[in-house]
């Protein structure tokens, strides 16, 4: 006798929006002037779940053409089974990159849908580990003038954020001066992080680590490419006490994160639920961090990670990334907002607690399709 399908997913709406940045932005290896968000809305009867990823608009077409037919008519309660089926379906496309980000958007929407059906906040559905999670302000782009850098960091300090991160590596000869500007902006009572996005060679990174530590930098993210596990391990072993090496934001599957941990490459592992195949993948990363005894830091997308990081035991903080904070405030009622440096899930709203501001965002739309 066939099992009754409870709350079958009967529609999947996929849309993409491209939003100009507030000013030109750059890091150690890339420059950009716009950001694209891909939003999935999964429907089961009268209940609608919302998930998203930050990815190219091509991700939306992959969802519509390949993933939607796997999801439709399956139970909204069977998220792990749907996730496994989606992963199998993209075998010949390759797991890293757009395929995993497409799965992430759908998986996030399905977790939100399940929580809404049960009328629970997502953190309550998953099981709450803490009431709130610290953020660190993230921006300080290499395209910023010293005045812009100072203004941004002083603004976060005034909001009660106790750690800030800046980009380095685009112009190595200027990095020490820029880091000193940042340190002067926030004083000694705010932690200072730097992120090279893999811009340095091993020898450059070793030299910068020593000099940055003199300026009180406590977190050095991707000093070399995140694919250079030996280089990351070298930096971790050679950096002075008080400086942590962080990487992992480009991880798309649990094998990637396991290899990084087995190599002893990081002090803090980063993961992103909009890249690592959604909430399901993020929970797998937390299990790895617990097994290896290392903390987990959520990369960007604060409105998603507020719930996830208050549910997973290994979480340390959430990246309060300038672009995503701005976009999520524009796009969603219920978007997460830090209060005195902490993100706290809204327990009065089901799921992630987000509702799209359809009228406000129509002008940014570049793709729209229902399956």
C-alpha positions, 0 to 999 in steps of 0.5 A, a space after each residue: 500500500 502506497 504511503 500517503 504524501 503529506 503536504 505535497 509540494 505543488 508549486 515551485 516559483 523561481 525568480 532572480 534579481 540583480 541589485 547595483 551595489 551602493 558604490 563600486 566594490 572590490 576585494 583582493 582578487 575581484 571587483 564587482 558593481 552588482 549582486 544577484 539573488 535567486 529566490 525560491 518559493 515552495 508551495 504546499 497548499 496554502 503554505 509558502 516557504 521561501 529560500 534563496 542564494 546569492 548566485 548568477 541568474 543561470 542558477 534560476 534556470 537550473 532550478 526550473 529545468 532540473 530540480 523542480 521536477 524532482 521536488 514537485 509532489 514530494 512531501 514537504 516533510 521529506 526534506 532529506 529525501 528531496 535533498 538526496 534526490 537533487 544531489 543525485 540529479 546534478 551528478 553529471 553537472 558537477 557538485 561545486 558551484 551553481 549546482 550546489 547553490 541551486 540546491 541551496 535555494 530549494 533546500 532553504 525554501 523547503 526547510 522554511 516551508 516545513 517550519 511554516 506548516 508546523 507554525 514554528 520558527 526554523 530555530 525551534 524546529 531544528 532545536 535551539 542551542 543559544 538565544 543569539 549569535 554575535 556578528 562581525 561587520 564585513 566590508 572594508 572593500 579595497 575600492 574604498 577610500 580611507 575616509 569610506 573605510 573609517 566611516 563604515 567601521 565607525 558606524 558598526 562600532 557605534 551600533 555595538 558591533 565588537 568585530 569588523 573585517 576588511 578586504 586586503 590583497 589588491 594592492 599589497 604595498 598599501 595594505 599595512 597603511 589601510 589596516 592601520 587606518 582601520 585600527 585607528 577607526 575602531 580603537 583597541 576595543 573592537 576586534 579587527 579581521 582581514 580577508 585576502 580572498 587568496 590574493 597572497 603567495 605563501 611568503 607574502 602571507 607569512 610576512 603580512 601575518 607578522 605585520 598585521 598581528 603587530 596592529 592587533 589583527 586577530 583573524 586572517 581569512 584566506 591568506 592564500 587560496 582556499 585550495 592551497 591546504 598546505 599553504 593554509 596549514 603553513 600559515 596556521 602553524 607559523 602565525 603568532 598566538 592570537 591570530 586565527 586562520 579562517 577559510 571555507 566559504 567556497 565549500 560546496 559539499 561535505 568532502 571539501 570541508 572534511 579535507 580542509 579539517 583533516 589537513 589541519 588547515 584552519 582554526 575556524 571553518 567557514 560555511 555558507 548555507 547559500 552555497 553548501 547545498 542549503 540548511 541540510 548541507 550546513 548541518 553536515 558542516 556543523 557535525 564535522 566541526 563538532 567531530 574535529 573540535 573546531 568552531 564554525 563561522 557563517 559566511 554572509 546571508 545573515 537572515 538565513 544564518 541567524 536561525 541556523 547559527 542559533 541551532 548548531 552547537 559549533 557556531 561562533 559568529 555570523 558575517 554581517 556582510 554589507 551587501 547582503 545586509 542591505 539587500 535583505 533589508 530591501 527585499 524582505 519583511 522580517 530581515 535579520 538586523 543586529 542589535 548591539 552586535 548580536 543576531 536573534 531569531 524572531 520567535 514570533 514568526 514561522 520559518 526564517 520569518 521572511 516575506 518578500 516585498 514584491 512591489 519594492 523589488 520588481 524593478 530589480 527582477 531579471 528572471 521569473 518562472 513557476 513550475 
